[in-house]
Amino acid sequence: MEKKSELNVAMIGYGFMGRAHSNAFLCVNRFFDLPLKFNMKIICGRTEDNVKHMQKKWGWEEYSLDWKEVVKRDDIDVIDVATPNNLHVPIILEAAKMGKHILCEKPLGITVQECKKAVEAVKRAKIYHMIWHNFQKAPALSLAKSLIDEGRIGKIFHVRAVFLSDRIVDPKYPLKWRLKKEVSGSGAHGDICVHIIDAARFLVGEIKEVTGMVETFIKERPLPENPKQKGKVTVDDMSAFLCRFENGAVGIFEATRFALGRKAHNKIEVNGSKGSLVWCSEDMNFLEFYSEDDPKHIRGFRKILATENVHPYIKGYWPPGHIIGYEHTFINGLVDFACAFARGKMPKPNLEDGLRNQMILEAVIKSAETKKWIQVN
């Protein structure tokens, strides 16, 4: 495949993730000296006033209302998918046919079967692809991965992870697309539990079997177009599951959008034979580390501020001790994509990781339905 020094990007979608991605494209080449440059060529969406506003505010050269036309354009190299979940795979399939490289928001799709089609399509097209599991790109979580790989916490026994939010506790919260199974695939499970699944796989390895439960607390909600009428909520409000990893570790996971007082409490703890690690996105620059190798009189959890130049990505930003934020995790993702692209290597995490995450999500749902342990296969 021809190597390029510049990539023209078309982003499809303009909501919350559209802003996060736009900021990353806008800033990445300012912070980092990369082997290639991202050009913000065109942004695409369904509502003209909204997408035109995004185009002007975030520096995109053009806007469009037709993603099918955008993916056909010869001057576009990369398609960034930031739409509702049910459109992820259809856009990927069309973009892959045209030989476009793919960036896609999580989750990859709404079923395992369609995710498999997406992976098959990008392999067939021999294109580069990445899924936006941005929390992997927090320097402190990357540091945790390094410590595990170095054997500093020994054999891993436990993983426990939560993602707690109170986003939709109010029964007046409208029946938006995230509460409709045909658009989102699942609720808190696919929206936020997928983050802790991905973090656990990143740190510990593959999950081989699960047993879980899901619950919907509010069954009906006001329709956005007519709040006096209600429609049925067809996704979960929370999910929880136990799992066994292929390496023998066990895990406990919980995700909910009904935890009052919690906004985006994304936390993972890993316990091993020689030590433990704890990371939380609400304090994302810090990693808590406990080591049995320390002398007994000074043992305890230490908080490592991962903002030194020896930590991943930090050289591109500020002097040591000056923290970075949520938005920088997306920038860091583009750094990895650019460097992998230039070396002819596939970025991580990519669409195959998205498929694996979807297999776990679906296995938990099947377990909740059958009340059995389910193999992730």
C-alpha positions in Angstrom: 0.0 0.0 0.0 1.3 3.4 -0.9 2.7 5.4 2.0 1.6 9.0 2.4 2.9 11.9 4.4 -0.6 13.4 4.7 -4.0 11.8 5.3 -7.2 13.6 4.4 -9.9 12.7 6.9 -13.7 12.6 6.6 -15.6 12.4 9.9 -19.1 11.1 9.9 -21.0 12.3 13.0 -20.9 15.5 15.0 -22.1 14.8 18.6 -20.1 14.3 21.8 -17.6 12.0 20.1 -17.5 14.2 17.1 -16.2 17.1 19.2 -13.6 14.8 20.9 -12.3 13.5 17.6 -12.3 16.9 16.0 -10.2 18.3 18.9 -7.7 15.4 18.4 -7.3 16.0 14.7 -7.0 19.7 15.3 -4.3 19.3 18.0 -2.3 16.2 17.3 0.2 17.7 14.8 0.6 20.7 17.0 1.7 18.7 20.0 3.6 15.9 18.3 6.2 15.7 15.4 4.6 12.8 13.6 5.6 11.0 10.4 2.4 12.2 8.8 -0.2 15.0 9.0 -3.9 14.7 9.4 -6.0 17.1 7.2 -9.5 17.8 8.4 -11.1 17.6 5.0 -14.9 17.1 5.5 -17.4 16.5 8.3 -20.7 14.7 7.6 -24.0 14.6 9.4 -27.8 14.5 8.9 -28.9 18.0 10.1 -27.5 20.8 8.0 -27.5 23.6 10.6 -25.7 21.4 13.1 -23.1 20.0 10.8 -22.4 23.4 9.3 -21.9 24.8 12.7 -19.5 22.0 13.6 -17.6 22.5 10.4 -17.0 26.2 11.1 -16.3 25.8 14.8 -13.8 23.0 14.6 -12.0 23.8 11.4 -13.2 21.2 8.9 -12.8 22.4 5.3 -16.2 21.2 4.1 -19.4 19.6 5.3 -21.8 17.1 3.7 -25.1 15.5 4.4 -24.5 12.3 2.5 -22.0 9.8 4.0 -22.3 7.5 1.0 -21.0 10.1 -1.3 -18.2 11.1 1.1 -16.8 7.6 1.3 -16.6 7.5 -2.5 -14.5 10.6 -2.8 -11.0 10.1 -4.2 -9.5 12.8 -2.1 -10.4 11.1 1.2 -8.0 8.7 2.8 -9.5 8.0 6.3 -13.1 7.6 7.4 -13.7 8.4 11.0 -17.0 6.9 12.2 -18.6 8.8 15.1 -22.3 8.0 14.5 -24.9 6.1 16.5 -23.9 2.5 16.9 -26.2 1.0 14.2 -24.4 2.9 11.5 -20.9 1.9 12.4 -20.7 -1.3 10.4 -22.7 -0.1 7.3 -20.3 2.8 7.0 -17.2 0.6 7.5 -18.4 -1.9 4.9 -18.8 0.9 2.2 -15.6 2.6 3.2 -13.6 -0.6 3.1 -14.9 -1.2 -0.5 -13.4 2.1 -1.4 -10.0 1.3 0.2 -10.4 3.9 3.0 -8.6 3.5 6.3 -11.0 3.3 9.2 -11.3 4.9 12.7 -14.4 3.8 14.5 -16.1 4.7 17.8 -16.9 2.0 20.3 -18.7 -0.3 20.3 -17.8 -1.6 16.9 -21.4 -2.7 16.1 -24.6 -3.9 17.7 -24.2 -7.7 17.1 -21.3 -10.1 16.8 -22.3 -11.1 13.3 -22.1 -7.6 11.9 -18.9 -7.0 13.7 -17.4 -10.1 12.0 -18.5 -8.6 8.6 -16.6 -5.4 9.4 -13.4 -7.3 10.4 -13.6 -9.5 7.3 -14.1 -6.3 5.1 -11.1 -4.4 6.5 -8.9 -7.6 6.2 -10.0 -8.1 2.6 -9.3 -4.5 1.7 -5.9 -4.6 3.5 -6.5 -1.2 5.1 -5.4 0.2 8.4 -8.1 0.4 11.2 -8.4 1.5 14.8 -11.2 1.6 17.3 -11.4 4.6 19.7 -11.0 2.9 23.0 -9.4 6.1 24.2 -8.8 5.2 27.9 -6.1 2.7 26.8 -4.2 5.9 25.8 -4.1 7.4 29.3 -0.4 7.4 30.3 -1.1 6.0 33.8 -3.1 3.1 32.3 -0.3 2.4 29.8 2.1 2.5 32.7 0.0 -0.2 34.4 0.3 -2.4 31.3 4.1 -2.0 31.4 4.3 -2.9 35.1 2.2 -6.0 34.5 4.3 -7.0 31.5 7.5 -6.5 33.6 6.1 -9.0 36.1 6.0 -6.4 38.9 2.7 -7.7 40.3 3.4 -11.3 39.6 0.7 -13.9 38.7 -2.6 -12.1 38.4 -5.4 -13.4 40.6 -8.2 -10.8 40.5 -9.6 -8.1 38.2 -12.4 -5.9 39.5 -13.8 -3.0 37.4 -16.7 -0.6 37.5 -18.0 2.2 35.3 -20.6 4.1 37.3 -22.7 7.0 36.1 -26.0 8.7 37.1 -26.7 10.0 33.6 -30.3 8.7 33.2 -31.6 8.3 36.8 -34.2 11.0 36.2 -37.4 9.3 34.8 -38.0 12.4 32.7 -34.8 11.7 30.7 -36.1 11.3 27.1 -36.1 8.1 25.0 -33.0 9.0 23.0 -31.2 6.6 20.6 -29.0 5.2 23.3 -32.1 3.7 24.9 -33.3 1.9 21.8 -31.9 -1.5 21.1 -32.2 -1.3 17.3 -29.9 1.8 17.3 -27.6 1.2 20.2 -27.5 -2.6 20.6 -27.5 -2.4 24.4 -27.6 0.2 27.1 -25.0 0.7 29.9 -23.6 -2.6 28.8 -22.5 -1.6 25.4 -22.0 2.1 26.2 -19.8 2.0 29.3 -19.2 -1.6 30.3 -17.4 -2.1 27.0 -14.7 0.4 28.3 -13.9 -1.7 31.4 -14.0 -4.9 29.3 -11.5 -3.4 26.9 -9.2 -2.1 29.8 -9.2 -5.6 31.4 -8.3 -7.2 28.1 -5.6 -4.6 27.5 -4.0 -5.2 31.0 -4.7 -8.9 31.7 -5.6 -10.8 28.5 -8.5 -12.6 27.0 -11.7 -13.5 28.8 -12.9 -17.1 28.2 -16.2 -17.4 30.0 -18.8 -15.2 31.7 -21.9 -15.3 33.8 -24.0 -12.1 34.2 -27.1 -10.2 34.7 -28.8 -7.0 33.3 -31.6 -4.9 34.5 -33.8 -2.1 33.2 -35.1 0.0 36.1 -37.3 2.5 34.1 -39.3 0.7 31.5 -40.8 3.7 29.7 -39.6 7.2 29.0 -40.9 10.4 27.4 -40.6 10.6 23.6 -38.2 13.4 22.6 -40.6 14.7 20.0 -43.6 14.6 22.3 -42.8 14.4 26.1 -46.4 13.8 27.0 -46.2 10.4 25.4 -43.9 7.6 26.4 -42.1 4.8 24.6 -40.6 1.5 25.7 -37.0 1.4 26.8 -35.5 -1.7 25.1 -32.0 -1.7 26.6 -30.5 -2.3 30.0 -29.8 0.3 32.6 -27.1 -1.7 34.3 -25.1 -4.9 33.7 -22.8 -6.9 36.0 -20.9 -10.1 35.4 -18.3 -12.5 36.7 -15.6 -13.9 34.4 -12.6 -16.2 34.0 -9.6 -15.1 32.0 -7.6 -17.5 29.8 -4.6 -17.1 32.2 -6.6 -18.2 35.2 -7.5 -14.8 36.7 -11.0 -14.1 37.7 -12.9 -10.8 37.2 -15.9 -8.9 38.6 -17.4 -6.2 36.4 -20.3 -3.7 36.9 -21.6 -0.9 34.8 -24.6 1.3 35.5 -26.1 4.7 34.5 -28.1 4.7 37.8 -25.4 5.4 40.4 -26.4 8.7 41.9 -23.5 11.0 42.5 -21.2 9.2 40.0 -20.6 10.9 36.7 -18.0 8.8 34.9 -16.4 6.7 37.6 -14.3 4.3 35.4 -12.1 2.3 37.7 -10.1 -0.9 37.4 -8.0 -2.8 40.1 -5.7 -5.7 39.3 -4.4 -7.9 42.2 -1.4 -10.3 41.7 0.9 -12.5 43.7 3.5 -9.7 44.1 1.4 -6.5 44.0 -1.7 -4.6 43.0 -2.6 -1.8 40.6 -5.5 0.7 40.7 -6.5 3.2 38.0 -9.5 5.5 37.9 -10.4 7.8 35.0 -11.6 10.5 37.4 -8.0 10.8 38.6 -6.5 9.6 35.3 -3.0 10.9 35.7 -2.3 8.8 38.8 -1.6 5.1 39.1 -1.8 3.4 42.5 0.8 0.7 42.9 1.4 -1.7 45.8 4.5 -3.9 45.8 5.4 -6.8 48.1 9.0 -6.2 47.1 9.0 -3.0 49.3 10.4 -3.3 52.8 7.6 -4.2 55.3 7.9 -1.0 57.2 7.1 1.2 54.1 4.6 -1.0 52.3 1.4 0.5 51.1 -0.2 1.9 48.0 1.9 4.6 46.4 0.4 7.1 43.9 2.5 7.5 40.8 1.9 10.7 38.9 2.4 9.6 35.3 3.5 12.9 33.9 7.3 12.4 33.6 8.9 12.3 30.2 9.6 8.6 30.8 5.8 7.9 30.7 3.9 7.3 27.4 2.9 10.3 25.3 4.0 12.9 27.9 7.0 14.3 25.9 4.5 15.9 23.5 2.8 17.9 26.2 3.9 19.9 29.3 6.7 19.9 31.9 6.5 17.1 34.5 3.7 17.4 37.0 1.4 19.4 34.6 -1.4 17.0 34.1 -3.3 16.1 30.9 -7.0 15.4 30.5 -9.7 13.3 28.9 -9.3 15.0 25.5 -5.6 14.1 25.3 -6.4 10.4 25.3 -7.9 10.9 21.8 -4.9 12.8 20.7 -2.7 10.0 22.0 -4.8 7.5 20.0 -4.0 9.4 16.8 -0.3 9.5 17.7 -0.3 5.7 17.8 -2.3 5.4 14.6 0.1 7.7 12.7 3.2 6.0 14.0 1.8 2.5 13.2 0.7 3.6 9.8 4.1 5.0 9.0 5.8 1.7 10.1 3.4 -0.4 8.1 1.9 -1.9 11.3 -1.7 -2.3 12.4 -2.7 0.1 15.1 -4.0 -1.1 18.5 -6.7 -1.4 19.6 -8.3 -2.1 16.2 -11.5 -3.6 14.8 -10.5 -7.1 15.8 -10.4 -5.8 19.4 -13.8 -4.3 18.8 -15.1 -7.7 17.7 -13.6 -9.5 20.7 -15.2 -6.9 23.0 -18.6 -7.4 21.3 -18.3 -11.2 21.7 -17.9 -10.7 25.5 -20.8 -8.2 25.6 -23.1 -10.7 23.7 -22.0 -13.6 25.9 -23.0 -11.7 29.0 -26.4 -10.9 27.5 -26.9 -14.6 26.6 -25.8 -15.6 30.2 -28.4 -13.2 31.6 -31.1 -14.8 29.5 -30.1 -18.4 30.2 -28.8 -18.0 33.7 -25.7 -20.0 32.8 -22.0 -19.6 32.3 -21.3 -18.8 28.6 -18.1 -19.5 26.8 -16.7 -16.5 24.8 -16.1 -18.1 21.4 
